[in-house]
Amino acid sequence: MTPEEKGRLEACTREIAEILYRNAEAKDAEQLKTLEGIEIAVREQMLENVSPKVGIFLSKKAVGQKQGKKEN
């Protein structure tokens, strides 16, 4: 990963974290007052909002690569 990519990843991650925090806070602000609650909120947010999108992106990439190999 290039330094530029690392910087962009950090910026995007911070923005995603801010969005997910607002969402978690709207759902249950009290949960974010303890480390255990924060951990649960992070897991919930990742499972609901981030992991599915990453999984779909990666599966589309894999399908595209397979199709590219078949054409060659």
Number of C-alpha atoms within 10 A of each C-alpha: 7 7 8 9 10 11 12 12 13 12 12 12 12 12 12 12 15 12 12 19 18 12 14 19 14 10 11 13 14 12 16 17 10 10 10 11 15 17 13 14 21 17 13 14 17 15 12 11 12 14 12 12 13 11 11 11 11 12 12 12 12 12 11 12 11 11 11 10 9 8 6 5
